[in-house]
Amino acid sequence: MFSVSTLEDIVRIPPSLFDTSLNKAAVDILKSKYESMVKQDLGYIIMILSADVEPMGKLIAGDGGTFHRVTFDALTFYPKLQEIIYGELVDITDFGAFVRIGPTDALLHLSQVMDDYLKSNIASGVILANQSGRTLKIGSTIRTRITAVSLGKASTMGKIGITCRQPFLGADEWIQEDLKKELACRKCKCVTIGKVCPACKSSDLTPDWEGIVVVANPEESRIAKTLKITVKGKYALKVT
């Protein structure tokens, strides 16, 4: 997720920047030091937004520069496990695809695209599903879930794994197609593509429903407790 983090540091203003405003000189130095850095506690530091520099600096014998304490805001991106995130497919490989999420690329392995036989066509920049005929191509916008995070150190980017093999993930057009096929149970609001509700076994189903929540672990889900859901699955927020 993206966030704005407030940090503190001490910057050295070299004599060559004495004719530049103190704030601009400090921001330029902070940008060269922090932007594109990866920190375990903050994630990816994308941009220095602003800085508040103490005007009174310190001198060190033998050093021509001045040292100033600075408080600054930085735009950061920290990928969290199980986070749902949108991204753009930027590369196709034999083993899957790379999806641009925020400032970095995440790996979408072929096994995590969908439950189908898939084939990568690197020359055409397309991943094709054998049975459903669905495709992913370079430039596609997809909705994914983060399944693995290994942040790098300093300027190394680390590794992120994502999946589309869950309800309402994948390309936008896939999600719209799935929504049209699914029915909601009038009794417990469970959503299904079958003729019988998998949760309460009722056959009173309707295509007239809105909103959705996916419950993976009812015992630990606050939403499940609020909606009185005891069986994992997809549930409509409103059924008519």
C-alpha positions in Angstrom: 0.0 0.0 0.0 1.0 3.6 -0.6 1.6 5.9 2.4 3.3 9.1 3.4 6.0 8.6 6.0 7.7 11.3 8.1 11.4 10.7 8.7 14.3 12.5 10.3 18.0 12.8 9.3 21.0 15.1 9.3 22.1 16.5 6.0 25.5 17.9 5.1 25.2 21.0 2.9 28.5 21.3 0.9 30.0 24.7 0.1 29.0 24.3 -3.5 25.4 24.6 -2.5 25.7 27.6 -0.2 24.3 29.9 -2.9 21.2 27.7 -3.1 18.2 28.0 -0.7 18.7 25.8 2.3 15.5 23.9 1.8 16.1 23.2 -1.9 19.7 22.0 -1.2 18.4 19.7 1.6 15.7 18.2 -0.6 18.1 17.6 -3.4 20.5 15.8 -1.1 17.6 13.7 0.4 16.4 12.7 -3.0 19.8 11.5 -4.1 20.1 9.5 -0.8 16.6 8.0 -0.3 14.7 7.9 -3.6 14.6 4.3 -5.0 15.9 3.0 -1.7 14.3 -0.1 -0.1 13.9 -0.2 3.7 12.6 -3.2 5.7 10.4 -1.0 7.8 9.1 1.4 5.1 9.3 -0.6 1.9 10.0 1.2 -1.3 10.8 5.0 -1.0 9.4 6.5 -4.1 9.7 10.3 -3.7 10.7 13.0 -1.2 7.7 15.3 -1.0 8.8 18.1 1.4 11.3 18.9 4.0 11.6 21.1 7.1 15.3 22.1 7.7 16.6 23.6 10.9 18.2 26.9 9.7 20.9 26.8 12.4 23.5 24.2 11.3 26.7 22.9 12.9 30.3 23.1 11.7 32.9 20.3 12.1 36.6 21.2 12.2 38.2 20.4 8.9 34.9 20.1 7.0 33.7 23.0 4.9 30.1 21.9 4.9 27.3 22.7 7.4 25.2 20.0 9.1 21.5 20.5 9.6 18.7 18.4 11.2 15.8 17.8 8.8 12.3 16.4 9.1 10.9 15.3 5.8 7.9 13.5 4.2 8.4 10.6 1.8 6.0 8.8 -0.4 6.5 5.0 0.2 5.0 1.7 -1.0 5.0 -1.3 1.3 3.5 -4.5 -0.2 1.5 -6.4 2.4 0.7 -10.1 2.3 -2.9 -10.8 1.2 -3.3 -7.2 0.0 -5.5 -6.8 -3.1 -3.8 -4.5 -5.6 -4.2 -3.5 -9.3 -1.3 -3.7 -11.7 -0.4 -3.5 -15.3 1.1 -6.5 -17.1 4.5 -5.4 -18.5 6.3 -8.6 -19.6 5.5 -12.2 -20.6 7.9 -15.0 -20.0 7.9 -18.8 -20.4 7.0 -19.2 -16.7 4.5 -16.4 -16.3 4.3 -12.7 -16.4 5.6 -9.6 -14.5 3.0 -7.1 -13.3 3.9 -3.5 -12.4 2.5 -2.7 -8.9 3.5 0.7 -7.6 7.3 1.2 -8.1 8.2 -2.4 -8.7 7.3 -5.6 -10.7 5.7 -8.6 -9.1 5.8 -12.2 -10.5 2.6 -13.8 -11.6 3.5 -17.5 -12.2 1.5 -19.4 -14.8 0.2 -21.7 -12.0 -1.3 -18.6 -10.3 -3.2 -17.2 -13.3 -6.2 -19.5 -13.3 -7.3 -23.1 -13.0 -6.8 -23.9 -16.7 -4.0 -25.1 -19.1 -2.0 -22.0 -20.1 0.5 -21.3 -22.8 2.8 -18.3 -23.0 3.4 -16.7 -26.4 6.4 -14.5 -25.8 6.6 -13.2 -29.4 3.0 -12.0 -29.3 3.1 -11.0 -25.6 0.1 -13.1 -24.7 -0.9 -15.8 -22.2 -3.7 -18.0 -23.5 -6.0 -20.3 -21.6 -6.8 -23.5 -23.4 -10.3 -24.2 -22.1 -11.9 -20.8 -21.4 -10.1 -18.9 -24.2 -9.3 -16.1 -21.8 -6.1 -14.1 -22.5 -3.7 -11.8 -20.7 -1.5 -9.5 -22.8 1.1 -6.8 -22.2 -0.8 -3.7 -21.1 -3.7 -5.6 -19.5 -4.9 -4.2 -16.1 -5.4 -7.0 -13.6 -6.6 -7.3 -10.0 -4.3 -9.5 -7.9 -3.6 -10.6 -4.4 -0.1 -10.4 -2.9 1.1 -13.9 -1.7 4.8 -13.5 -1.1 7.0 -10.5 -0.1 10.8 -10.5 0.2 12.0 -6.9 0.4 15.5 -6.3 -0.9 18.2 -4.2 0.8 19.4 -0.7 0.0 18.9 -0.3 -3.8 17.9 -3.9 -4.6 14.2 -4.3 -5.4 13.4 -7.6 -3.7 10.8 -10.1 -4.9 7.0 -10.1 -4.8 4.7 -12.9 -5.7 1.0 -12.5 -6.7 -2.0 -14.6 -7.7 -5.2 -14.4 -9.7 -6.5 -17.8 -8.7 -9.2 -16.6 -6.3 -12.7 -15.2 -6.8 -12.9 -11.7 -8.4 -9.2 -11.6 -9.3 -7.7 -11.3 -12.8 -8.4 -9.1 -15.8 -11.3 -6.6 -15.5 -13.3 -8.3 -18.2 -13.0 -11.7 -16.4 -14.5 -10.3 -13.3 -17.4 -8.7 -15.2 -18.1 -12.1 -16.9 -18.0 -13.9 -13.6 -20.4 -11.4 -12.0 -23.0 -12.0 -14.7 -22.9 -15.8 -14.1 -23.3 -15.8 -10.3 -26.4 -16.0 -8.2 -27.0 -15.0 -4.6 -28.9 -17.1 -2.1 -31.9 -15.2 -0.6 -31.5 -17.1 2.6 -27.8 -16.7 3.6 -26.6 -14.4 0.7 -23.9 -16.9 -0.4 -22.9 -16.3 -4.0 -22.6 -19.3 -6.4 -22.7 -20.3 -10.0 -24.5 -23.5 -9.2 -28.3 -24.2 -8.8 -28.0 -24.9 -5.0 -26.4 -22.7 -2.3 -23.2 -24.4 -1.2 -23.6 -22.9 2.3 -27.2 -23.5 3.3 -28.3 -25.9 0.5 -31.2 -23.6 -0.4 -32.3 -23.4 -4.1 -33.9 -19.9 -3.7 -31.3 -18.1 -5.7 -31.5 -14.7 -7.5 -29.3 -12.7 -10.0 -30.4 -9.5 -8.3 -27.6 -8.8 -5.8 -25.0 -6.1 -5.1 -21.6 -5.9 -3.4 -19.6 -8.8 -2.3 -17.3 -10.0 0.5 -15.0 -13.0 0.3 -14.6 -14.8 3.6 -11.7 -17.3 3.8 -11.7 -17.9 7.5 -15.0 -17.3 9.2 -13.6 -18.0 12.7 -11.1 -15.2 12.5 -13.0 -12.7 10.3 -14.7 -9.7 11.9 -16.9 -9.2 8.8 -18.0 -12.9 9.1 -19.1 -12.4 12.7 -20.9 -9.2 11.9 -22.8 -10.8 9.0 -23.2 -14.1 10.9 -21.3 -16.0 8.3 -20.1 -19.5 9.4 -19.1 -21.0 6.1 -16.2 -19.7 4.0 -17.1 -18.4 0.5 -18.4 -15.4 -1.4 -21.4 -13.4 0.1 -23.5 -10.6 -1.3 -24.0 -7.5 0.7 -27.5 -6.9 -0.6 -29.9 -9.4 -2.1 -33.3 -8.4 -3.6 
